[in-house]
């Protein structure tokens, strides 16, 4: 629609997970490195998680695009299945016949296939996307697949890809063995404000014209405040912004344009599923949204929460310190009195001995001078 006006060869903010548009933020680069290492080293299980729209599928597709022909892939995207259907999906994508076969037969065929691939030097990899939908029972069955191994290597590399809920599911005590087999564990973080700006310009460049439009800084601030750095949401906002700029025959994206787009999309309610308390704070008295108020409100809410927590901690800490010091003072008093009594007793004993020695000296000066024998005799008498 607007490609020719801006000089694009393709739409820069399409929602299709196209690896050609992959922007390697710090988090995405780390995840891609981990995946590449895990496959090359056959480490067993890899866990990749991230919020909806964070770029998980794009990273997987980029990895598949780059790997050499020795990597044999089975991709499972439908995870709302039972055990037998899951094995059938895995085998079918590996090219193993599944028609008319039960689960036992399919598992035997899968094992034979993996042994054959290992013998010729291939790397079979199973990728299960949307793994957060798998039940604990199915995850345990997937773990059992990892038992297929040679004397010195795993026959099947398994990559579990899912939303953060997957981590909660895997926290179940029944999946302890699976957790222990996860060799590589990475989570995709949202883009930072600076990364989001680079991301937008990167996609414009890949589409054919990095300078197609100019974004005002405050406009970028508002895009970030509403998208929270999630790439898919950045794409949605920017695609509508390009449509608006095209309609106005403009190459400038200002804050007013972003406010209009975000308002039309009803962003908080539609994409975040909530009508947050900050909504009222997003508007100035004149009815216009302030590009900074959402971030300020959120920051103030975090600070307030933290101060409340610090106040509770301080109160608890003060009570704890007073109690501890009271105990210490009591202990010191008791110890002092104990030592005073011991000292008094020792002084009394010493004084008594001194008096006795003086008495002996007065009675027998020669005996004292001649040594212990005289002293002993007198003491003994």
Phi, psi and omega in degrees: 000308183250004187301313184292324180299319182266356179080033179265149173271332176217167177290127185284338186238037176294150183274354177293131181288078183270116181297341177296335181263005185301124175255124184269089169291175179302316181291317181292322178296318179297316181297317180295321178296316179299315181297314180299315179297315183299321180289316182294326183264359180051057187280352181106244182271140172233135178245123177236120179232163179178160179295164176303128178082011183278348177110018182298310183295323178297318179296317179299316180294323177296318179297317180295325181292326186272336187286152185287173186293346181285347178274120179254122191250139166237123183246128177242118181249343178262105185252005175267067186225170173266182186299313182293320179295324179297313178298322179296318179296319180297309182296317182299320181286336172282351182088018179268128180301137181235348184296129176076014183245142177273180185298318181299316180294320181293323177294321178295317178297320179297316179299315179299319180297315182296321178296318179297317180295321178296322183295328181263006175087018179271163182242091177290130181231130176253123178246120179247107180270161183054039184291348178295344180275350182286141175282165177301324180295316180292322177297323177293323177293325176295322176301321180297330178296332180288350176286349178283105185208158175271189181295331185226014181200151173288137178276339183225124175268128184242128178242118177262124182239128181193179178280168183305336179301333180300322180294323178293319178298318182287350176283355180296139178303331182289345182253024181301319181294322178295315180301322181291341180266356178286109182274327180229130186225115181221150182232129180281122178270153174298162178291147170283171180301317181291319178297323179298318178297316177296323179299314180298314181292326177298315181291325175297319181293315179297326179287345174126349182205095181297330184259023183300319179222156177247128180259127173293148181302317180293331176293318177295323177301317182288324175300316181292320181299325182272327180274338184056027176081009179278119186306318182297321180288327174298317179299316182299312181298313185292326178296316177292327177295321178294323177297317180295316179297321178296317180297327180268001183052046182240152175245019179242133174249112180252178185294327179296321180295319179295318178302317180297315182295313180297321178295318180296323181281349183050057196302308183303314184287317188280319186259332179257353174068027181208154172249086192289158178298339182286348183304316181294331182281347183284352184246137174283167177303332181277004176093357181264142180284142176267127185294343182255346191295325180299311180296321180295316180298317179296319180295317179296322178296319179294318180296316179300315179299319180293319179296320176300316179296319180295323179296317178296317179296319182295318180297315179295319181295318180298313179299319181295318181294315179301315180297316181295316180295322177300318178295319181295317180297317178300316179298318180294320178298315180297317180295320180297313180297322178298315181290327177298315179298317178298318181294315178301316180296319180294319180296318179299315179297316181296317179298320179298317180293320179298317179298319180295319179296319178299319180296320178296319182297320180291324182284325186214074180301324183292321181297321179297316183291331185276353176126189187290330187300316179296320179296319180294319180298315181296319180295322181288335183285000000 
